């Protein structure tokens, strides 16, 4: 008789376990969305100020009715960030494994951030919960050493109740292998170069295309570089349409009333004109302060030069390897 009672109680206990159902389940949208994060190679200027967003992108998309839940206790939407241990740097930014680089994640186009400890938001409508794109930002938090970001879970967006366990995941964000941070090897000490040419009489030009008057202005491009930095420069601007020479810049407003005609502008380094959109190797730095004298001059583009304003704009893009 005792054995019979024991078997009956055991059977009743097991039946009670199998009858329990989960509070949440995958809805018609398909359940959890996994957003894979990979920024590739992120190049950071060495003199960027702390707090600068060095990379930002939305990952994932909207999934309607990802998770559905039964009516029951009070539910919360949870925003959890666990990447690299979830060590806060303030302002919703968390430490990564690369020194000087932080990570910040929020619901796209909102100010709802993934946090550690987890941020909980009360919710009352629990039918057809939606997954959404997440904005992942990399932030400069200090001097950057460079390196690869570790792969692993960044954070999760899920629903929970008063027990704070995971009832159903809408979004899982994971860092893939392949994101590297590369700090540049130089910083620019002269961010703008201006070449005041003054007033030059049209009569000083000749009747020949290609004539160059004696007037020049030199400005120094200054860099502070690490040893062995390969310094390159590319000139970007609008080529003067009057000549085929790719080093001659068009004047600002060329062809407009009040703008000189028959003349363009050249920039030179080491007595050689800088050609537009062509990368030029300046030097390999020995380390420390580097100075590169850039020369501006006028270049005649027509047989006749008419007076007027003769300004030009261009951009020097500097790269380091």
C-alpha positions as CSV (number, residue, x, y, z in Angstrom):
1,X,0.0,0.0,0.0
2,X,2.8,2.5,0.7
3,X,4.5,1.8,-2.6
4,X,1.3,2.5,-4.4
5,X,0.8,5.9,-2.8
6,X,4.4,6.9,-3.6
7,X,4.0,6.1,-7.2
8,X,0.8,8.1,-7.4
9,X,2.3,11.2,-5.8
10,X,5.3,11.0,-8.2
11,X,3.1,10.8,-11.2
12,X,1.1,13.8,-10.1
13,X,4.3,15.9,-9.6
14,X,5.5,15.1,-13.1
15,X,2.2,15.9,-14.7
16,X,2.2,19.3,-13.0
17,X,5.6,20.2,-14.6
18,X,4.6,19.3,-18.1
19,X,1.5,21.4,-17.9
20,X,3.4,24.7,-17.3
21,X,3.5,26.9,-20.4
22,X,5.9,29.8,-21.3
23,X,4.5,33.3,-20.9
24,X,5.9,34.5,-24.3
25,X,6.5,32.8,-27.6
26,X,7.5,33.5,-31.2
27,X,4.7,35.4,-33.0
28,X,4.0,35.5,-36.8
29,X,6.9,37.8,-37.4
30,X,9.4,35.0,-36.5
31,X,10.7,35.8,-33.0
32,X,14.2,37.0,-32.2
33,X,16.1,39.2,-34.7
34,X,19.9,39.0,-34.5
35,X,21.6,42.2,-35.7
36,X,25.2,41.5,-36.8
37,X,27.6,44.4,-36.3
38,X,30.7,44.9,-38.4
39,X,32.2,48.4,-39.2
40,X,35.2,47.1,-41.1
41,X,38.3,49.2,-40.7
42,X,37.6,52.5,-38.9
43,X,40.3,55.1,-39.4
44,X,40.4,57.7,-36.6
45,X,42.2,61.0,-36.8
46,X,44.7,61.2,-33.9
47,X,43.6,64.7,-33.0
48,X,39.9,64.0,-32.9
49,X,38.5,65.3,-29.6
50,X,37.2,62.9,-27.0
51,X,33.4,62.3,-27.4
52,X,33.6,62.2,-31.2
53,X,31.5,59.5,-32.8
54,X,34.0,57.7,-35.0
55,X,31.5,55.3,-36.5
56,X,27.7,55.0,-36.5
57,X,25.3,52.7,-38.3
58,X,21.8,51.3,-38.0
59,X,21.7,47.5,-37.9
60,X,18.7,45.3,-38.4
61,X,15.2,46.2,-39.5
62,X,11.6,46.3,-38.2
63,X,9.9,43.0,-37.5
64,X,6.2,43.3,-36.7
65,X,4.8,40.8,-34.3
66,X,8.1,39.2,-33.3
67,X,7.0,38.0,-29.8
68,X,3.6,37.5,-28.2
69,X,2.8,37.0,-24.5
70,X,0.0,35.9,-22.3
71,X,-1.8,38.2,-20.0
72,X,-0.3,38.0,-16.6
73,X,1.9,40.0,-14.3
74,X,3.4,43.4,-15.0
75,X,5.8,43.2,-18.0
76,X,8.8,45.3,-18.8
77,X,10.8,46.0,-21.9
78,X,14.4,45.5,-21.1
79,X,17.4,47.1,-22.8
80,X,20.6,45.3,-21.8
81,X,24.3,46.0,-22.8
82,X,26.8,43.4,-21.8
83,X,29.7,43.9,-24.3
84,X,33.1,43.6,-22.7
85,X,31.6,43.3,-19.3
86,X,29.3,46.4,-19.6
87,X,31.8,48.8,-17.9
88,X,30.3,52.3,-18.1
89,X,32.3,55.4,-19.3
90,X,29.3,57.7,-18.7
91,X,26.9,59.3,-21.2
92,X,25.5,55.8,-22.1
93,X,29.0,54.8,-23.4
94,X,30.6,51.5,-22.4
95,X,34.2,50.4,-22.6
96,X,35.4,48.1,-25.5
97,X,38.5,46.0,-25.5
98,X,40.3,48.6,-27.6
99,X,41.8,51.4,-25.5
100,X,40.2,54.8,-26.2
101,X,37.2,53.4,-27.9
102,X,33.7,53.1,-26.4
103,X,30.4,51.7,-27.6
104,X,26.9,53.2,-27.4
105,X,23.7,51.5,-28.5
106,X,20.2,52.8,-28.7
107,X,16.9,52.1,-30.3
108,X,17.2,53.8,-33.8
109,X,15.8,57.3,-34.0
110,X,15.2,57.4,-30.3
111,X,17.1,58.2,-27.1
112,X,16.3,54.9,-25.5
113,X,19.7,53.4,-24.7
114,X,20.9,49.9,-23.9
115,X,22.4,50.0,-20.5
116,X,24.3,48.1,-17.8
117,X,22.6,47.6,-15.3
118,X,19.7,46.8,-17.6
119,X,17.2,49.6,-18.3
120,X,13.6,48.5,-17.7
121,X,10.5,50.2,-19.1
122,X,7.0,49.2,-18.0
123,X,4.7,47.9,-20.7
124,X,1.0,47.0,-20.7
125,X,0.3,46.0,-24.4
126,X,1.9,42.6,-24.7
127,X,0.4,41.3,-27.9
128,X,2.6,41.4,-31.1
129,X,5.8,42.9,-29.7
130,X,8.0,44.4,-32.4
131,X,11.8,44.1,-33.1
132,X,13.4,47.2,-34.5
133,X,16.7,48.5,-36.0
134,X,19.4,49.4,-33.4
135,X,21.9,52.2,-33.8
136,X,25.4,51.2,-32.8
137,X,28.0,54.0,-32.3
138,X,31.7,53.8,-31.6
139,X,33.0,56.8,-29.5
140,X,36.4,58.1,-28.9
141,X,36.9,58.1,-25.1
142,X,40.7,58.8,-25.0
143,X,44.0,58.2,-26.8
144,X,43.4,55.2,-29.1
145,X,45.9,52.4,-29.4
146,X,44.1,50.7,-32.2
147,X,43.3,47.0,-32.7
148,X,40.4,44.7,-33.4
149,X,37.1,44.8,-31.5
150,X,36.3,41.5,-29.8
151,X,33.5,39.4,-31.3
152,X,30.6,38.6,-29.0
153,X,27.2,39.7,-27.7
154,X,26.7,43.5,-27.5
155,X,23.3,43.6,-26.0
156,X,19.7,42.4,-26.0
157,X,16.2,43.9,-26.2
158,X,13.7,41.6,-24.5
159,X,10.5,41.3,-22.5
160,X,10.5,40.4,-18.8
161,X,8.2,40.5,-15.8
162,X,8.6,41.1,-12.1
163,X,10.9,38.2,-11.9
164,X,13.3,40.0,-14.3
165,X,14.0,36.8,-16.2
166,X,14.1,36.7,-20.0
167,X,10.5,35.9,-21.2
168,X,11.1,36.5,-24.9
169,X,13.8,38.2,-27.0
170,X,12.9,40.7,-29.7
171,X,16.5,41.7,-30.6
172,X,19.9,40.2,-30.1
173,X,22.9,42.4,-31.1
174,X,26.2,40.7,-31.7
175,X,29.7,42.0,-32.7
176,X,31.2,40.0,-35.6
177,X,34.9,39.6,-36.2
178,X,36.3,42.2,-38.6
179,X,35.9,45.6,-37.0
180,X,39.3,47.2,-36.5
181,X,40.3,50.6,-35.2
182,X,43.2,52.3,-36.9
183,X,44.4,55.6,-35.5
184,X,46.2,57.9,-37.9
185,X,49.9,58.5,-37.3
186,X,49.9,62.3,-37.7
187,X,47.9,65.3,-36.5
188,X,47.5,68.5,-38.5
189,X,48.7,71.7,-36.9
190,X,47.6,74.0,-39.8
191,X,44.0,73.0,-40.7
192,X,43.6,75.9,-43.2
193,X,46.0,77.3,-45.8
194,X,45.3,80.8,-47.3
195,X,47.3,82.3,-50.1
196,X,46.7,86.0,-50.4
197,X,48.0,86.9,-53.9
198,X,47.2,90.6,-53.8
199,X,46.5,92.6,-56.9
200,X,48.2,91.7,-60.1
201,X,47.7,93.7,-63.3
202,X,46.3,91.9,-66.3
203,X,49.1,93.5,-68.3
204,X,51.7,91.4,-66.5
205,X,50.4,88.3,-68.4
206,X,51.5,87.4,-71.9
207,X,49.7,86.4,-75.0
208,X,50.5,82.7,-74.5
209,X,48.6,79.9,-72.7
210,X,50.7,78.5,-70.0
211,X,52.4,81.7,-69.0
212,X,53.1,82.0,-65.3
213,X,53.8,85.4,-63.7
214,X,56.4,85.9,-61.1
215,X,54.0,86.4,-58.2
216,X,53.8,83.4,-55.8
217,X,52.7,82.9,-52.2
218,X,54.1,80.1,-49.9
219,X,52.3,78.7,-46.9
220,X,53.5,75.8,-44.7
221,X,51.5,72.7,-44.1
222,X,52.3,71.6,-40.5
223,X,52.0,68.0,-39.2
224,X,53.0,66.3,-35.9
225,X,53.8,62.7,-36.8
226,X,55.0,59.5,-35.4
227,X,58.2,57.9,-36.7
228,X,57.9,56.0,-40.0
229,X,54.5,57.5,-40.9
230,X,54.2,57.5,-44.7
231,X,52.6,60.9,-45.5
232,X,50.5,61.2,-48.6
233,X,48.5,64.1,-50.0
234,X,45.8,64.4,-52.7
235,X,44.5,67.7,-54.1
236,X,40.8,67.8,-54.7
237,X,39.0,70.6,-56.5
238,X,37.5,71.6,-59.9
239,X,39.8,71.5,-62.9
240,X,39.9,74.7,-65.0
241,X,37.8,74.0,-68.2
242,X,40.0,76.2,-70.4
243,X,43.0,73.8,-70.4
244,X,43.7,70.1,-70.3
245,X,46.4,70.5,-67.7
246,X,45.1,68.6,-64.6
247,X,47.0,70.7,-62.1
248,X,45.2,74.0,-62.9
249,X,42.2,74.9,-60.7
250,X,39.1,76.7,-61.9
251,X,38.4,80.1,-60.4
252,X,35.5,80.4,-58.0
253,X,32.5,81.5,-60.1
254,X,34.4,81.1,-63.3
255,X,32.5,82.7,-66.2
256,X,30.4,84.9,-64.0
257,X,30.4,88.7,-64.2
258,X,33.2,90.3,-62.2
259,X,35.4,87.2,-62.3
260,X,38.7,87.2,-64.2
261,X,39.0,85.3,-67.4
262,X,41.9,83.5,-69.0
263,X,43.6,82.5,-65.7
264,X,43.6,79.7,-63.2
265,X,45.5,78.7,-60.1
266,X,48.2,76.1,-59.4
267,X,49.5,74.6,-56.1
268,X,53.0,73.2,-56.0
269,X,55.2,71.2,-53.7
270,X,58.9,70.8,-54.3
271,X,58.5,72.9,-57.4
272,X,56.1,70.4,-58.9
273,X,52.4,71.2,-59.6
274,X,50.0,69.1,-57.6
275,X,47.7,67.2,-60.0
276,X,44.0,67.0,-59.1
277,X,42.9,63.6,-57.6
278,X,46.3,62.1,-57.8
279,X,47.9,60.8,-54.6
280,X,51.4,62.1,-54.0
281,X,53.8,60.7,-51.5
282,X,55.4,63.5,-49.5
283,X,57.8,61.6,-47.3
284,X,58.3,59.0,-44.5
285,X,58.4,60.9,-41.3
286,X,61.3,60.6,-38.8
287,X,58.9,61.6,-36.1
288,X,57.9,64.9,-34.6
289,X,57.1,68.2,-36.4
290,X,56.9,68.1,-40.2
291,X,56.6,71.2,-42.4
292,X,55.7,71.1,-46.0
293,X,55.9,74.4,-48.0
294,X,53.0,74.7,-50.5
295,X,53.3,77.3,-53.2
296,X,50.3,79.0,-55.0
297,X,50.6,80.8,-58.4
298,X,48.6,81.9,-61.3
299,X,48.6,80.1,-64.6
300,X,47.4,81.6,-67.9
301,X,44.6,79.6,-69.6
302,X,43.8,81.8,-72.6
303,X,45.8,84.1,-74.8
304,X,44.0,87.1,-73.3
305,X,43.5,87.8,-69.6
306,X,40.7,90.1,-68.5
307,X,40.6,91.7,-65.1
308,X,38.3,90.5,-62.2
309,X,38.3,88.5,-59.0
310,X,40.7,85.5,-59.2
311,X,40.0,83.2,-56.2
312,X,40.0,79.5,-56.1
313,X,39.2,76.8,-53.5
314,X,40.7,73.3,-53.1
315,X,41.0,70.6,-50.5
316,X,44.3,68.8,-49.5
317,X,43.4,65.4,-48.3
318,X,46.2,64.0,-46.2
319,X,46.6,60.3,-45.5
320,X,49.1,58.2,-43.5
321,X,50.2,54.6,-43.8
